[in-house]
Amino acid sequence: MANMAQAIRMALHYGEKNLGVTDIFGEDVGAPLGGAFTVTQGLETAWNSPLDERGIVSTAIGLGLAGDRCVAEIQFCDYIFNTIDLLKIAGNTLWCSNGQYNMPIVVMTPVGAGIRGSVYHSHSFDAWAARLPGWKVVMPSTPLDAYGLMISAIKDPNPVLFLKPKSLLRVRGEELLPGEPAEKELKSMIDAPIGDRSKWKARWPKLGEFEIPIGKGKIVHEGSDVTVVSYGRTLPLCVKAAQELATQGRSVEVIDLRSIYPYDWQMIRESVQKTGRVLFVNEDTEVTNFGEHLAYRVTQELFYEIHARPRVLAGKNLPGIGLHPNLEEASVPHYEDIVHELREVLEEVP
């Protein structure tokens, strides 16, 4: 099975061959590296930009205004913050032009902890991204979802932020992508060899189109006692926690949001109405966390249907994440934290 990095790479290849993608660019995105996480290895339209995040986003905006479809990468989301004003402009363009100018661009960037990246390579960006009107924002938790969301993002006339959870980029999926060959064969076809790559070219499988609609979540573990809503790195941890509590007779429903904006409120609503309890989990900092917005909406719209206060489990409100493993693990939610919080929600008496 493909890992998430390979899945995104194959979706980008499908995009440049079938969906009109003209440019895939960013720092070290082109040959020979193919991106810091090898997401762009072997792609025909990939090229290396200067080390200039503002230049990368500005170029993407210019290409979008010219009607071209491009995918731009910010090497780590920690370095996207100096482009906030430009991202705001990209999100405003369609509205300000009264619908005359689309902005069919994708900006992808790795996010979150899990690789011991310390202060400068462990930020999250989902809460900030959700505050950019005009942008759609997605974050996959499986390779198949990454493939389907990237294809949807490329086809969308609106600007889309594609957030890649760093800790999941090397995790293999449990479902085949359309057209994906066997694992060892895939690696020999699309993974560049170590060493001299001057004569290497990817041999792409015949890939099929597969879309995950932006704004549509997925119930990945059905339950009846409490709802957990998550995405990205923390999603597999929530599923593991649900499986653990199932051995103790507690039924946990886990929703993979997949799209942070627009988000699948209908799915959340129906699940919370069924269980009466909800926990929102992600790794962005706890102050002005996106989960707080969801908890607020549950409180406003479902107050008389819930049996316990909505809760948010998020990263600590710290300037950064420390390099030592103990510091990182104490800064963002882990499996044990999710199990503990779920037990607290389940035991709370109305």
Protein Blocks (a to p, Z undefined) as FASTA:
>chain_A
ZZfklmmmmmmmmmmmmnopabdcdehklcfklpanlpmgoiakbccddddfklmmmmmm
mmmmnopacddddfblklmmmmmmmmmmmmmmmmmnnopaccddcddddedehionajml
mccfklmmmmmghiacdddfbfklmmmmmmmmmmpmbdcdddddfklmmpccfbdcehia
cfklmmmmmmccehjfklgccdddddddddddehiacdfbdcfkbccddehjllmmmmmm
mmmmmmnopacddddfkpabdcdfklmmmmmmmnopacdddfbdfehpfklmmmmmmmmm
mmmmccbdcddddddddfbdcfblklmmmmpccfklmmmmmmmmmmpcZZ
